[in-house]
Amino acid sequence: MIDVLPYGELSLGLTGLFLIADRERYHPRNVLVFAIYGFLLLTFFSMIYAIDPQMASRRGQAYLNWLILFFLTVSLVNNERRFILFLFLYLLWNFKMSFFGARIFASGGFSFSGWGLSGPQGWFQNSGEFGLQMAIVCVLTICMYVGLRPYLDGWRKWAFLSVPVTAFISTLGSLNRGDYLALGAGLIWIGMFAKGKRVLAGLLVLTFLGGAWWLMPDSMVERFDVVGDDYTSYTRETRWWAGYEIFKENPVLGVGTGSWVPYYSMNFPREIGREGWGLPHNSFIEVIGEHGSFGLLFFFLIFAGMFLLNRRTRKLALATNDPVYLWISRGLDAATVAFLVGGNLMSVFFYPYVWVHAGMIVALNAAAQRRHSALRARTAPKSNMRGNSEARRPVHRPPGTHSLPIKTTETKS
């Protein structure tokens, strides 16, 4: 009914205009930012020698969107209030998807039906991509709940818990084994690294894992029993080996942006498990096939940068005794693990996951740094809080006075 304007392009354009007028804009410099820009520039360069220019153009347009989105996010979301607003909107949009997904799955009696839940039109319309996003949101909001719990009371506590619960149910409703593994990996990661509140986090993890086993349809249990022997497993295995061969044939720069599928269909004969239109079903295989060793390098730097930057954020949070930032950073780590597991069963590296997630990690670190600096300035001695100009201002003394402090003797009363 209201789909009469290009809201995405309009939002990006207005945000770019506000960026110019924003006096608090600040662009951070760290390994993660360098890796994101390096990989995106590599994708644009790879379009030059891509096999299918039309497909490369579509893929390049997607990466251009993520470049603009990431740049605007890390430049503008650089203090606590802006990060809270950004995170609130992110959770609100995802809760819209998770709530309707959970309602549909529950209305069907949590039963196995077809290909599972589908998301809204766009990036998360396919059940696999929808379930992976819900798994990421689930583990992130579980950690957020642990950190925010002392500040939540009454209905607020249960209202916030509705986000991870509905995301959890929607993940199960995707009926995708990769999404189940991603969710399980993220939950296990939380339990392993839940320092400080291991009991609460452990109880939440066990509750969600137990709920997964109880709500999982019998048909899904049977699908896990045949992992490695069914047609889907065979298809993925053959395409992964084909992707490795593509990397060996083009080890430096790969076959070009968006060129994995046409290169695969032209160089590998069609047989069982190797349909001509087949995707690699693995983000790692797709990256090394399309971008070679340089893509592999940036792939490693991106995810290593995520963990390293979250670690820095936790150090700042511990220094300021801030459990909220501490647990949000742990949640972002768990969400990264969930993507790494689920993304290795789907070709989704050019989807929103990595780029929005990286922007949140950089923004959280920037907000934590500002909070840490503000608290240090507040608790510093007054003599250290003066501006540089005042500190450098010469002190005029009467003639004959000493420039060094004069020693005084103390008398006992």
C-alpha positions as a printed Julia matrix, in Angstrom:
413×3 Matrix{Float64}:
  0.0     0.0     0.0
  2.81    2.43    0.82
  5.37    0.96   -1.6
  5.44    4.07   -3.79
  8.96    5.38   -3.04
 12.46    3.83   -3.23
 12.83    3.91    0.55
 16.22    2.18    0.64
 17.89    4.55   -1.82
 16.12    7.54   -0.23
 17.37    6.56    3.24
 20.95    6.14    2.07
 20.86    9.45    0.19
 19.48   11.44    3.13
 21.93    9.79    5.51
 24.8    10.79    3.22
 23.6    14.4     3.28
 23.34   14.41    7.07
 26.84   12.92    7.28
 28.26   16.06    5.66
 26.59   18.28    8.25
 27.37   16.08   11.25
 30.06   17.56   13.49
 30.52   14.31   15.44
 31.3    12.18   12.43
 34.37   10.06   12.92
 35.73    7.25   10.78
 37.59    4.57   12.78
 40.74    2.82   11.61
 41.3    -0.81   12.53
 41.92   -4.21   10.97
 38.22   -4.94   10.44
 37.58   -1.67    8.6
 40.66   -2.23    6.43
 39.57   -5.8     5.61
 36.01   -4.77    4.7
 37.16   -2.05    2.33
 39.89   -4.27    0.91
 37.49   -7.08    0.06
 34.86   -4.77   -1.43
 37.45   -3.03   -3.62
 38.65   -6.47   -4.72
 35.11   -7.38   -5.83
 34.9    -4.21   -7.95
 38.28   -4.94   -9.52
 37.21   -8.55  -10.2
 34.32   -7.31  -12.31
 36.86   -6.4   -15.03
 37.58  -10.03  -15.96
 34.26  -11.59  -14.9
 32.8   -14.17  -17.29
 29.23  -12.84  -17.28
 29.23   -8.99  -17.2
 25.5    -8.84  -16.44
 25.75  -11.16  -13.43
 28.9    -9.37  -12.28
 27.07   -6.05  -12.48
 24.22   -7.32  -10.31
 26.63   -8.72   -7.74
 28.73   -5.54   -7.85
 25.63   -3.44   -7.22
 24.91   -5.49   -4.09
 28.47   -5.0    -2.84
 28.23   -1.27   -3.58
 25.17   -1.1    -1.33
 27.11   -2.78    1.48
 30.07   -0.44    0.97
 27.84    2.62    1.34
 25.93    1.11    4.25
 29.1     0.13    6.12
 30.75    3.52    5.55
 27.7     5.44    6.78
 27.25    3.17    9.79
 30.81    3.35   11.12
 31.04    7.1    10.4
 27.8     8.07   12.16
 27.09    5.44   14.82
 30.01    6.41   17.04
 28.56    7.11   20.49
 26.36    5.35   22.99
 23.05    7.04   22.17
 23.38    6.47   18.44
 24.4     2.85   18.93
 21.4     2.21   21.18
 19.08    3.7    18.54
 20.75    1.67   15.78
 20.52   -1.55   17.81
 16.9    -0.88   18.79
 15.85   -0.44   15.16
 17.84   -3.55   14.12
 16.05   -5.64   16.76
 12.67   -4.11   15.93
 12.93   -5.01   12.24
 14.1    -8.53   13.05
 11.38   -8.98   15.67
  8.83   -8.2    12.98
 10.16  -11.19   11.0
 10.68  -13.48   13.98
  7.22  -12.83   15.44
  5.36  -13.67   12.25
  7.62  -16.67   11.61
  7.02  -18.04   15.11
  3.28  -17.48   14.82
  3.05  -19.34   11.51
  5.17  -22.25   12.73
  3.19  -22.51   15.97
 -0.15  -22.34   14.15
  0.92  -25.4    12.14
  1.6   -27.36   15.32
  5.42  -27.15   14.9
  5.14  -29.76   12.18
  7.31  -30.5     9.15
  5.86  -28.85    6.06
  7.51  -28.46    2.68
 10.59  -26.23    2.56
 10.03  -24.49    5.85
  9.24  -20.88    6.69
  9.91  -18.13    4.18
 10.77  -14.57    5.07
  9.61  -11.35    3.39
 10.5   -10.57   -0.19
 14.18   -9.77   -0.57
 17.3   -11.19    1.01
 15.51  -13.44    3.54
 12.74  -14.84    1.39
 14.39  -18.26    1.12
 13.9   -20.41    4.22
 17.63  -21.11    4.61
 18.65  -17.44    4.58
 15.7   -16.52    6.81
 16.61  -19.2     9.36
 20.26  -18.11    9.44
 19.28  -14.51   10.18
 16.97  -15.7    12.96
 19.75  -17.85   14.45
 22.07  -14.81   14.47
 19.42  -12.66   16.16
 18.63  -15.4    18.69
 22.17  -15.84   20.06
 22.83  -12.08   19.98
 19.71  -11.21   22.0
 20.3   -14.01   24.52
 23.61  -12.37   25.44
 21.99   -8.95   25.45
 19.39  -10.23   27.89
 22.1   -11.5    30.26
 23.77   -8.08   30.23
 20.54   -6.06   30.49
 18.82   -8.28   33.06
 19.81   -6.16   36.11
 18.19   -3.14   34.43
 14.97   -4.89   33.36
 12.01   -5.42   35.66
  8.49   -6.72   35.33
  7.02   -6.78   31.84
 10.18   -5.31   30.28
 12.09   -8.48   31.05
  9.5   -10.69   29.36
  9.06   -8.27   26.48
 12.78   -8.41   25.71
 12.85  -12.21   26.03
 10.21  -12.41   23.31
 12.88  -11.46   20.73
 15.23  -14.45   21.25
 12.3   -16.82   21.83
 10.5   -15.94   18.59
 13.81  -15.92   16.69
 14.54  -19.37   18.13
 11.15  -20.73   17.03
 11.54  -19.17   13.57
 14.94  -20.83   13.19
 13.36  -24.19   13.93
 10.57  -23.36   11.49
 13.06  -22.88    8.68
 13.49  -26.69    8.67
 17.05  -26.24    7.46
 19.83  -28.39    8.89
 22.44  -25.69    8.34
 20.4   -23.19   10.35
 19.97  -25.71   13.17
 23.74  -26.25   13.26
 24.36  -22.49   13.21
 22.0   -21.97   16.13
 23.53  -24.85   18.08
 27.08  -23.58   17.47
 26.16  -20.09   18.65
 24.48  -21.42   21.81
 27.43  -23.67   22.64
 29.81  -20.73   22.14
 27.8   -18.7    24.67
 27.98  -21.52   27.21
 31.72  -21.94   26.75
 32.66  -18.26   27.12
 30.02  -17.02   29.56
 32.49  -15.71   32.12
 31.02  -13.99   35.14
 27.44  -15.24   34.69
 28.09  -18.82   33.67
 25.12  -20.2    35.65
 22.52  -17.87   34.1
 23.96  -18.21   30.6
 24.26  -21.98   30.99
 20.63  -22.3    32.07
 19.48  -20.23   29.09
 21.59  -22.28   26.68
 20.34  -25.59   28.09
 16.74  -24.32   27.97
 17.04  -23.36   24.31
 18.84  -26.57   23.34
 16.25  -28.64   25.2
 13.46  -26.68   23.54
 15.03  -27.33   20.15
 15.04  -31.07   20.75
 11.45  -31.0    22.03
 10.05  -28.83   19.21
 12.06  -30.34   16.36
  9.72  -32.24   14.0
 10.34  -35.98   13.69
 11.07  -35.53    9.99
 13.97  -33.23   10.87
 15.39  -35.83   13.25
 15.27  -38.31   10.37
 17.04  -35.8     8.08
 19.91  -35.53   10.57
 20.14  -39.32   10.69
 20.92  -39.47    6.95
 23.48  -36.63    6.86
 26.25  -37.62    4.46
 24.14  -40.26    2.7
 21.23  -38.31    1.19
 21.12  -36.5    -2.15
 21.49  -33.03   -0.59
 24.71  -34.01    1.16
 26.07  -35.6    -2.03
 25.23  -32.46   -4.04
 27.08  -30.2    -1.64
 30.1   -32.47   -1.46
 30.5   -32.65   -5.24
 30.14  -28.89   -5.63
 32.65  -28.21   -2.86
 35.21  -30.4    -4.61
 34.42  -28.59   -7.86
 34.94  -25.27   -6.08
 38.32  -26.44   -4.85
 39.26  -27.33   -8.43
 38.14  -23.87   -9.58
 40.41  -22.32   -6.96
 43.38  -24.44   -8.04
 42.85  -23.4   -11.67
 42.6   -19.69  -10.73
 44.58  -19.4    -7.47
 45.51  -15.71   -7.44
 42.49  -13.58   -8.41
 39.8   -16.21   -9.03
 37.3   -16.23  -11.87
 35.72  -12.85  -11.13
 32.79  -11.36   -9.25
 29.59  -13.38   -9.71
 31.34  -15.84  -12.04
 31.35  -19.04   -9.99
 28.09  -20.38  -11.44
 28.84  -19.7   -15.17
 32.41  -21.01  -14.8
 31.1   -24.13  -13.07
 28.44  -24.78  -15.73
 30.97  -24.36  -18.57
 33.82  -26.46  -17.17
 32.16  -29.27  -15.23
 29.93  -31.86  -16.93
 26.38  -32.21  -15.73
 25.84  -35.34  -13.67
 24.1   -36.4   -10.49
 24.76  -33.72   -7.9
 26.18  -31.33  -10.51
 23.26  -29.54  -12.04
 24.31  -26.82  -14.46
 22.68  -24.08  -12.41
 24.16  -25.31   -9.16
 25.44  -22.87   -6.53
 28.51  -23.75   -4.44
 26.38  -23.85   -1.25
 29.39  -22.62    0.69
 30.41  -18.99    1.25
 34.06  -19.93    1.74
 34.19  -21.94   -1.51
 32.46  -19.14   -3.39
 34.92  -16.49   -2.12
 38.08  -18.42   -2.98
 36.63  -19.44   -6.35
 35.65  -15.92   -7.41
 38.49  -13.97   -5.76
 41.34  -16.45   -5.29
 44.04  -16.08   -2.64
 43.41  -12.37   -2.21
 39.78  -13.14   -1.39
 40.91  -15.8     1.08
 43.22  -13.29    2.78
 40.5   -10.67    3.22
 38.01  -13.37    4.26
 40.34  -14.35    7.11
 41.06  -10.74    8.08
 37.36   -9.86    8.23
 36.44  -12.56   10.72
 39.68  -12.32   12.69
 39.06   -8.56   12.89
 35.56   -9.17   14.26
 36.84  -11.3    17.13
 39.77   -8.99   17.87
 37.64   -5.85   17.93
 35.05   -7.49   20.18
 37.89   -8.47   22.5
 39.03   -4.84   22.68
 35.46   -3.79   23.44
 35.31   -6.27   26.33
 38.51   -4.85   27.79
 37.0    -1.36   27.69
 33.77   -2.67   29.23
 35.68   -4.36   32.06
 37.62   -1.15   32.7
 34.36    0.8    33.04
 32.47   -2.02   34.8
 29.84   -2.1    32.05
 28.09   -5.49   31.76
 25.89   -4.35   28.85
 28.74   -3.65   26.43
 30.52   -6.75   27.7
 27.63   -9.07   26.88
 26.7    -7.39   23.61
 30.26   -8.01   22.4
 29.96  -11.66   23.47
 26.67  -11.87   21.62
 28.28  -10.48   18.48
 31.0   -13.14   18.81
 28.36  -15.87   19.11
 26.51  -14.44   16.1
 29.77  -14.51   14.11
 30.19  -18.18   14.99
 26.6   -18.87   13.91
 27.25  -17.24   10.53
 30.52  -19.11   10.0
 28.74  -22.43   10.56
 25.6   -21.63    8.59
 27.47  -19.72    5.88
 29.6   -22.77    5.13
 26.43  -24.53    4.02
 25.02  -21.63    1.97
 26.38  -19.15   -0.59
 25.5   -15.98    1.32
 28.68  -13.92    1.59
 27.17  -11.17   -0.57
 24.04  -11.12    1.61
 23.56   -8.47    4.35
 24.86  -10.66    7.21
 28.58   -9.86    7.2
 28.37   -6.18    6.3
 25.67   -5.16    8.79
 27.28   -7.34   11.45
 30.71   -5.78   10.89
 29.21   -2.29   11.08
 27.62   -3.12   14.46
 30.92   -4.44   15.84
 32.81   -1.3    14.78
 30.04    0.96   16.11
 29.96   -0.83   19.48
 33.72   -0.45   19.85
 33.53    3.26   19.0
 30.77    3.79   21.58
 32.76    1.87   24.2
 35.85    3.96   23.51
 33.91    7.19   23.93
 32.35    5.97   27.15
 35.73    4.9    28.5
 37.32    8.26   27.59
 34.44   10.21   29.15
 34.67    8.28   32.43
 38.43    8.74   32.57
 38.06   12.47   32.0
 35.38   12.65   34.7
 37.51   10.9    37.3
 40.83   12.56   36.39
 42.29   15.24   38.72
 41.27   18.79   37.89
 44.82   19.68   36.93
 44.73   17.02   34.23
 41.38   18.15   32.86
 42.58   21.54   31.68
 42.88   22.19   27.99
 46.21   22.11   26.24
 46.24   25.85   25.73
 45.77   26.46   29.45
 48.4    23.87   30.33
 50.94   25.58   28.06
 50.09   29.09   29.36
 53.08   30.54   31.29
 52.55   31.21   34.98
 53.63   34.75   35.99
 55.26   34.9    39.41
 56.44   37.88   41.41
 60.17   38.61   41.21
 62.3    36.59   43.59
 59.93   33.64   43.9
 61.1    30.12   43.13
 59.82   28.19   40.16
 60.03   24.91   42.12
 57.52   24.12   44.86
 58.6    25.34   48.26
 59.01   22.65   50.88
 57.02   23.16   54.06
 57.34   21.52   57.42
 54.39   19.85   59.09
 53.68   20.32   62.78
 51.87   17.8    64.92
 48.78   19.08   66.62
